[in-house]
Amino acid sequence: VPAVRQLLPEPAEVIDPVAAHAAAARPRPADRPWVALNMVASVDGATAVDGVSGGLGGPADKAVFRALRGVADWILVAAGTVRSERYGPPKTPPELQAARVDRGQSALPRIAIVSRSLDLDPDLPIFADGAPRPLLLTTADAPDAQVERLRPLADVEVVGAESVEPGAALAVLAGHGAATVLCEGGPSLNGQLIAAGVVDELNVTFSPLLVGGPSERVARGPQAAGLDLELAHLWQDGAVLLARYVRAGA
Ligand SMILES: NC(=O)c1ccc[n+]([C@@H]2O[C@H](COP(=O)([O-])OP(=O)(O)OC[C@H]3O[C@@H](n4cnc5c(N)ncnc54)[C@H](OP(=O)(O)O)[C@@H]3O)[C@@H](O)[C@H]2O)c1
């Protein structure tokens, strides 16, 4: 575990990201699960280098990534990210699994993938034997052949006609017991969640890099009304800054 220091709201020399994220308040709104986003970005706002986020992250970002997965009931991710990052199942260590069970959660978070095309490689690690079955949230116009190809490997739920609406996706996850949903991107899904007004928390790791290039920002999509955020904490690992924001008034 890297030596993460807290700068705000009050200085603390050593922070355990797992314990701190487990202790953070995430009051479930009345009509849907709590929704947290987690992204890593360069200081100039890039979220990918050569098409993947790996060049931006480091040990502290990975620690926060694991800590947030530790508190989430469900992980929500869009198909573009699953393809480019070659997603695998959550690697929740035994002690974190035990802590989850003590809190009344399942030992492992489950992963829901949003896709219209269902163009997902069956050889992706996320579909491997023995891994928890992912849930594919798709649309009525998804190609039948893709549905049949992936059904042995994943649960499939049709959530919309042409598009998986954020509210409908969250309702499905709530029906599967989700009180806390962690969205791991990518920018197109983040943008839709922001536009729908359903983001309660944003975790951003700012990597000390300037990368330029064509990368997406943390979110893209329809212009949103704007979501006011409060800074819940700011951590530091060397030149890496790790911020947690929550929706104002949440
Ligand atoms: N820095 C970070 O922390 C971070 C995190 C995540 C991702 N990334 C990067 O972001 C990039 C990917 O982001 P992206 O914005 O291009 O793609 P994305 O948001 O990950 O995925 C887009 C795809 O998701 C599906 N999708 C999205 N909204 C949908 C809806 N409403 N209904 C049905 N399907 C929907 C579609 O899949 P189909 O095409 O299958 O229909 C769409 O093509 C990658 O380079 C990745 O490395 C960075």
The ligand as an SDF file (V2000), in Angstrom:
LIG
                    3D

 48 52  0  0  0  0  0  0  0  0999 V2000
   -8.8260    7.1140  -17.2630 N   0  0  0  0  0  0  0  0  0  0  0  0
   -9.7560    6.3190  -16.8140 C   0  0  0  0  0  0  0  0  0  0  0  0
   -9.9580    6.1950  -15.6060 O   0  0  0  0  0  0  0  0  0  0  0  0
  -10.5970    5.5440  -17.8100 C   0  0  0  0  0  0  0  0  0  0  0  0
  -11.6790    4.8010  -17.3500 C   0  0  0  0  0  0  0  0  0  0  0  0
  -12.4560    4.1320  -18.2930 C   0  0  0  0  0  0  0  0  0  0  0  0
  -12.1490    4.2210  -19.6310 C   0  0  0  0  0  0  0  0  0  0  0  0
  -11.0910    4.9420  -20.0220 N   0  0  0  0  0  0  0  0  0  0  0  0
  -10.7640    5.0430  -21.4480 C   0  0  0  0  0  0  0  0  0  0  0  0
  -11.8900    5.5340  -22.1400 O   0  0  0  0  0  0  0  0  0  0  0  0
  -11.9230    4.9560  -23.4610 C   0  0  0  0  0  0  0  0  0  0  0  0
  -13.2780    4.3220  -23.6950 C   0  0  0  0  0  0  0  0  0  0  0  0
  -14.2580    5.2840  -23.4870 O   0  0  0  0  0  0  0  0  0  0  0  0
  -15.4100    5.5930  -24.5650 P   0  0  0  0  0  0  0  0  0  0  0  0
  -16.1600    6.7830  -24.0870 O   0  0  0  0  0  0  0  0  0  0  0  0
  -14.8100    5.5730  -25.9090 O   0  0  0  0  0  0  0  0  0  0  0  0
  -16.2710    4.2970  -24.4600 O   0  0  0  0  0  0  0  0  0  0  0  0
  -17.1450    3.7030  -23.2810 P   0  0  0  0  0  0  0  0  0  0  0  0
  -17.9800    4.7560  -22.6380 O   0  0  0  0  0  0  0  0  0  0  0  0
  -16.3060    2.8670  -22.3930 O   0  0  0  0  0  0  0  0  0  0  0  0
  -18.0320    2.7100  -24.1470 O   0  0  0  0  0  0  0  0  0  0  0  0
  -18.8620    3.1530  -25.1870 C   0  0  0  0  0  0  0  0  0  0  0  0
  -19.7000    1.9840  -25.5940 C   0  0  0  0  0  0  0  0  0  0  0  0
  -20.5500    1.6100  -24.5120 O   0  0  0  0  0  0  0  0  0  0  0  0
  -21.8080    1.2170  -25.0040 C   0  0  0  0  0  0  0  0  0  0  0  0
  -22.7890    2.1980  -24.5780 N   0  0  0  0  0  0  0  0  0  0  0  0
  -22.5610    3.4100  -24.0230 C   0  0  0  0  0  0  0  0  0  0  0  0
  -23.7230    4.0020  -23.7220 N   0  0  0  0  0  0  0  0  0  0  0  0
  -24.7030    3.1500  -24.0940 C   0  0  0  0  0  0  0  0  0  0  0  0
  -26.1150    3.1780  -24.0210 C   0  0  0  0  0  0  0  0  0  0  0  0
  -26.7620    4.2460  -23.4980 N   0  0  0  0  0  0  0  0  0  0  0  0
  -26.8220    2.1390  -24.4870 N   0  0  0  0  0  0  0  0  0  0  0  0
  -26.1750    1.0600  -24.9920 C   0  0  0  0  0  0  0  0  0  0  0  0
  -24.8310    0.9510  -25.0880 N   0  0  0  0  0  0  0  0  0  0  0  0
  -24.1130    2.0020  -24.6410 C   0  0  0  0  0  0  0  0  0  0  0  0
  -21.6740    1.1530  -26.4990 C   0  0  0  0  0  0  0  0  0  0  0  0
  -21.1660   -0.1570  -26.7080 O   0  0  0  0  0  0  0  0  0  0  0  0
  -21.3390   -0.9960  -28.0450 P   0  0  0  0  0  0  0  0  0  0  0  0
  -20.4150   -0.3370  -29.0210 O   0  0  0  0  0  0  0  0  0  0  0  0
  -20.8850   -2.3700  -27.6410 O   0  0  0  0  0  0  0  0  0  0  0  0
  -22.7610   -0.9450  -28.4330 O   0  0  0  0  0  0  0  0  0  0  0  0
  -20.6240    2.2130  -26.7600 C   0  0  0  0  0  0  0  0  0  0  0  0
  -19.9660    2.0430  -27.9970 O   0  0  0  0  0  0  0  0  0  0  0  0
  -10.7990    3.9570  -23.5130 C   0  0  0  0  0  0  0  0  0  0  0  0
   -9.6960    4.5540  -24.1480 O   0  0  0  0  0  0  0  0  0  0  0  0
  -10.4750    3.7070  -22.0560 C   0  0  0  0  0  0  0  0  0  0  0  0
   -9.1400    3.3300  -21.8730 O   0  0  0  0  0  0  0  0  0  0  0  0
  -10.3140    5.6200  -19.1480 C   0  0  0  0  0  0  0  0  0  0  0  0
  1  2  1  0
  2  3  2  0
  2  4  1  0
  4  5  1  0
  4 48  2  0
  5  6  2  0
  6  7  1  0
  7  8  2  0
  8  9  1  0
  8 48  1  0
  9 10  1  0
  9 46  1  0
 10 11  1  0
 11 12  1  0
 11 44  1  0
 12 13  1  0
 13 14  1  0
 14 15  2  0
 14 16  1  0
 14 17  1  0
 17 18  1  0
 18 19  2  0
 18 20  1  0
 18 21  1  0
 21 22  1  0
 22 23  1  0
 23 24  1  0
 23 42  1  0
 24 25  1  0
 25 26  1  0
 25 36  1  0
 26 27  1  0
 26 35  1  0
 27 28  2  0
 28 29  1  0
 29 30  1  0
 29 35  2  0
 30 31  1  0
 30 32  2  0
 32 33  1  0
 33 34  2  0
 34 35  1  0
 36 37  1  0
 36 42  1  0
 37 38  1  0
 38 39  2  0
 38 40  1  0
 38 41  1  0
 42 43  1  0
 44 45  1  0
 44 46  1  0
 46 47  1  0
M  CHG  2   8   1  16  -1
M  END
$$$$
